[in-house]
Amino acid sequence: MSGGAAPRRARARAALLAQLPAGSVGAEIGVWQGDFSAQILERVRPALLFLVDPWRFRPDRWMPTFGTGMLVNSRAEVLAAGGPQRHLDRLHDQVVGRFAARSDVVIVRAPGAAFFARCRAQSLSLDWVYVDGDHSYEGALADIAGAWETVRPGGLITGDDLGFSDLAEGGRKTVKAAVGDFLAIRPKARSAFFREGGQWGFVRTDEP
Ligand SMILES: C[S@@+](CC[C@H](N)C(=O)[O-])C[C@H]1O[C@@H](n2cnc3c(N)ncnc32)[C@H](O)[C@@H]1O
């Protein structure tokens, strides 16, 4: 991330969190080591926060060295842990420990799609979702679609990394294309779309 990008992203994230109501029920899809989760808890004060991440090595995904489709840990760190899956197991255990004392946190070790299916099976609707998990086009699109079916009308579907450059993507389609394609056939939601510093979001409208 270049010089001005990190503070801009931090500001955009703070602005985004300011839109999420206290006492709401929400989910962060893609938790990694829980740093943004901690910010959500502090700034939003949700009634319930689902932290959803499979912490599973996916060598078929983009940037597979890091096991998650994301360039989030240094190679040395991964190797020191004994390999990508052990590293992810360790991250999971650390997140469990970090939030163990909180009754307002539910950790779900599963992909976003499985979490959304469980919510629907239990007729649980969410006030908002933050999508920051599988950054492949297909993965992001699946998470956005799952969020759409799980967030209540009037709730927010938001996420990170709209601004990845083509260079970082290796020319692949990623979050930006997934958001754009999802909204292309939902004009009401598209009109509510906002973006800033890589953060994005739109309201879950009553469109199918
Ligand atoms: C960019 S990191 C998340 C960073 C975190 N939101 C933060 O801001 O601190 C991406 C995470 O997504 C997780 N992930 C990958 N595929 C996923 C999926 N299908 N559903 C949920 N999480 C996924 C990875 O294990 C990784 O921890």
The ligand as an SDF file (V2000), in Angstrom:
LIG
                    3D

 27 29  0  0  0  0  0  0  0  0999 V2000
   -7.9470   -9.6680    3.9090 C   0  0  0  0  0  0  0  0  0  0  0  0
   -8.0940  -10.9170    5.0940 S   0  0  0  0  0  0  0  0  0  0  0  0
   -9.3380  -10.2320    6.1540 C   0  0  0  0  0  0  0  0  0  0  0  0
   -8.8530   -9.0210    6.8730 C   0  0  0  0  0  0  0  0  0  0  0  0
   -9.7730   -8.4980    7.9340 C   0  0  0  0  0  0  0  0  0  0  0  0
  -11.1200   -8.2540    7.4530 N   0  0  0  0  0  0  0  0  0  0  0  0
   -9.1910   -7.1900    8.4670 C   0  0  0  0  0  0  0  0  0  0  0  0
   -9.5570   -6.1380    7.9090 O   0  0  0  0  0  0  0  0  0  0  0  0
   -8.3810   -7.2220    9.3740 O   0  0  0  0  0  0  0  0  0  0  0  0
   -8.9370  -12.1710    4.2160 C   0  0  0  0  0  0  0  0  0  0  0  0
   -9.4380  -13.3140    5.0560 C   0  0  0  0  0  0  0  0  0  0  0  0
  -10.4810  -13.9660    4.3440 O   0  0  0  0  0  0  0  0  0  0  0  0
  -10.4740  -15.2990    4.6740 C   0  0  0  0  0  0  0  0  0  0  0  0
  -11.2520  -16.0280    3.6570 N   0  0  0  0  0  0  0  0  0  0  0  0
  -10.8250  -16.6070    2.5120 C   0  0  0  0  0  0  0  0  0  0  0  0
  -11.8620  -17.1730    1.8750 N   0  0  0  0  0  0  0  0  0  0  0  0
  -12.9740  -16.9220    2.6160 C   0  0  0  0  0  0  0  0  0  0  0  0
  -14.3590  -17.2250    2.4760 C   0  0  0  0  0  0  0  0  0  0  0  0
  -14.8140  -17.9250    1.4260 N   0  0  0  0  0  0  0  0  0  0  0  0
  -15.2190  -16.8280    3.4370 N   0  0  0  0  0  0  0  0  0  0  0  0
  -14.7610  -16.1210    4.5030 C   0  0  0  0  0  0  0  0  0  0  0  0
  -13.4590  -15.7870    4.6950 N   0  0  0  0  0  0  0  0  0  0  0  0
  -12.5820  -16.1790    3.7540 C   0  0  0  0  0  0  0  0  0  0  0  0
   -9.0120  -15.6610    4.7710 C   0  0  0  0  0  0  0  0  0  0  0  0
   -8.8150  -16.8230    5.5590 O   0  0  0  0  0  0  0  0  0  0  0  0
   -8.4210  -14.3940    5.3830 C   0  0  0  0  0  0  0  0  0  0  0  0
   -8.2690  -14.5220    6.7750 O   0  0  0  0  0  0  0  0  0  0  0  0
  1  2  1  0
  2  3  1  0
  2 10  1  0
  3  4  1  0
  4  5  1  0
  5  6  1  0
  5  7  1  0
  7  8  2  0
  7  9  1  0
 10 11  1  0
 11 12  1  0
 11 26  1  0
 12 13  1  0
 13 14  1  0
 13 24  1  0
 14 15  1  0
 14 23  1  0
 15 16  2  0
 16 17  1  0
 17 18  1  0
 17 23  2  0
 18 19  1  0
 18 20  2  0
 20 21  1  0
 21 22  2  0
 22 23  1  0
 24 25  1  0
 24 26  1  0
 26 27  1  0
M  CHG  2   2   1   9  -1
M  END
$$$$
